[in-house]
């Protein structure tokens, strides 16, 4: 099974997982062009929405009809789903990257 295909949006360099180390910063550097990159906001929202949908669908599929139990199971399922979903989607829908810009952080746009 082939690994994920991560590509720098600026220079087209094929990034490998060791290149994606952030070392405590909100961005990582492309080893080819030294561009500051981060995971795109759209991809992070996709993972969040997918995690919520799967977490809510899980108690429904299990047949839980009590409202309180349904909510508790959905909330508890969100954490393992949110942890496992990015790993499962790596080969199917790899992360997209965008240039890191501190202005987005200051304006509260993520």
PEQUIWO-V256748 format. One record per pair of residues at least 24 apart in sequence whose ideal C-beta (glycine too) atoms are under 8 Angstrom apart, sorted by sequence separation. I is the first residue (numbers start at 0). J is the second residue. D is the distance in Angstrom with one decimal. If there is no record, write none. Layout:
BEGIN
i=I j=J d=D
i=I j=J d=D
END
This chain:
BEGIN
i=7 j=31 d=6.4
i=10 j=34 d=7.2
i=7 j=32 d=6.6
i=9 j=34 d=4.6
i=51 j=77 d=7.0
i=54 j=80 d=5.1
i=7 j=34 d=6.5
i=50 j=77 d=6.1
i=53 j=80 d=4.9
i=54 j=81 d=7.9
i=8 j=36 d=7.4
i=7 j=36 d=6.6
i=50 j=80 d=5.0
i=50 j=81 d=4.3
i=53 j=84 d=7.1
i=47 j=81 d=7.8
i=50 j=84 d=5.4
i=46 j=81 d=7.5
i=49 j=84 d=5.9
i=46 j=84 d=5.9
i=46 j=85 d=6.0
i=49 j=88 d=7.9
i=46 j=88 d=7.5
i=45 j=92 d=7.8
i=42 j=94 d=5.4
i=42 j=95 d=4.9
i=41 j=95 d=7.0
i=39 j=94 d=7.5
i=38 j=94 d=5.1
i=39 j=95 d=4.5
i=38 j=95 d=7.3
i=39 j=96 d=6.3
i=40 j=97 d=7.4
i=38 j=96 d=6.3
i=39 j=97 d=4.5
i=37 j=96 d=6.7
i=38 j=97 d=7.9
i=36 j=96 d=4.5
i=37 j=97 d=6.4
i=36 j=97 d=7.0
i=37 j=98 d=8.0
i=36 j=98 d=6.4
i=37 j=99 d=4.5
i=35 j=98 d=6.6
i=36 j=99 d=5.9
i=34 j=98 d=6.1
i=35 j=99 d=3.9
i=43 j=109 d=7.4
i=40 j=108 d=7.7
i=40 j=109 d=4.7
i=26 j=99 d=3.7
i=25 j=99 d=6.8
i=25 j=104 d=7.0
i=14 j=96 d=7.7
i=3 j=89 d=4.4
i=2 j=89 d=7.6
i=3 j=90 d=5.9
i=8 j=95 d=7.8
i=2 j=90 d=7.4
i=5 j=93 d=5.8
i=8 j=96 d=5.7
i=1 j=90 d=7.0
i=4 j=93 d=5.6
i=5 j=94 d=6.5
i=7 j=96 d=6.8
i=8 j=97 d=6.4
i=9 j=98 d=6.9
i=0 j=90 d=6.6
i=3 j=93 d=4.0
i=6 j=96 d=7.7
i=8 j=98 d=6.9
i=3 j=94 d=7.4
i=5 j=96 d=7.0
END
